[in-house]
Amino acid sequence: MKFLSLCAGIGLLATGAAAQDAAPGSLEELMHELASTNPLMHAIFADHIDEAKEVNAKFQAGDEEAALKAASDMFRKYSQAAFLAASDGAAIEVFKKAGDVIDALGDHYPRGCMEFVSNDISSEALSIASVNEAFRKYQEAERVAYEDGKLRQPVPRMEIGDMFQVATEDLGISRAEMHTLVHPENVRAIELCAIIRKDVNISAVREPLRGQYARANLTSKK
């Protein structure tokens, strides 16, 4: 279902499972699908059920483009605010789990590294057991960070200059590697995985800056 795979801004395949007692096309059916394919979007929809109903109504009316836009708007609005307020521990855990995904992709499906950072991980990547397991744990860490931050007040976001300093000094990312991340077309997939792995190595960041750096990257990616 294209709507399910795109509505959270990340390329996932629906499992095909449907709630046995849910009417086809109902919000209940949609929520059941999201619970197993995208727990973060499921949590956002559950917290804002009236808006979720409007999104589903657009989709059922055949206006998939409008439904996708409305869902994406919800995702950005609520996830950004929550991630910016998440505790250091919750934000850092998302990064650690992202590193595990990159490790699994680097070992078994290198071209999936760019898919992952582009929020478009493929069914081919997810068909690999170790990748699928790591990705599900990453998704759950995202959901936990959202739940952790949604009732907190946002904290000031790390400045771009400070982020650059952390990336170059703590993570050891060169200007050339930064350029490669922006223009990855001519780099071998396995080399790209190695650069991305450096980029998500949150444990290498100075401890007082880890939470700030993690939150800043989570909110800039979404």
Number of C-alpha atoms within 10 A of each C-alpha: 11 12 18 23 18 18 25 26 20 20 20 23 19 20 12 9 10 16 13 9 8 14 12 13 12 13 20 17 17 23 24 16 22 23 14 14 20 25 21 23 27 21 19 23 23 13 13 13 13 10 16 22 16 15 24 24 17 17 17 15 9 11 13 18 13 13 22 23 16 18 26 19 15 21 20 16 13 17 26 23 20 23 30 27 23 28 21 17 13 22 29 25 19 25 26 17 21 26 21 22 25 26 21 23 27 22 13 15 19 21 19 26 26 19 16 19 15 14 16 17 20 16 14 10 22 20 10 14 12 17 24 17 14 21 23 18 17 21 19 17 23 26 23 20 27 27 19 18 22 20 12 15 12 16 14 11 15 16 11 10 9 13 17 15 13 19 23 15 14 17 20 16 18 13 12 9 18 17 10 17 18 9 10 15 10 8 11 11 17 17 16 21 23 15 18 24 20 17 21 23 18 25 13 16 19 14 10 9 15 20 22 24 24 29 28 21 18 19 16 11 11 17
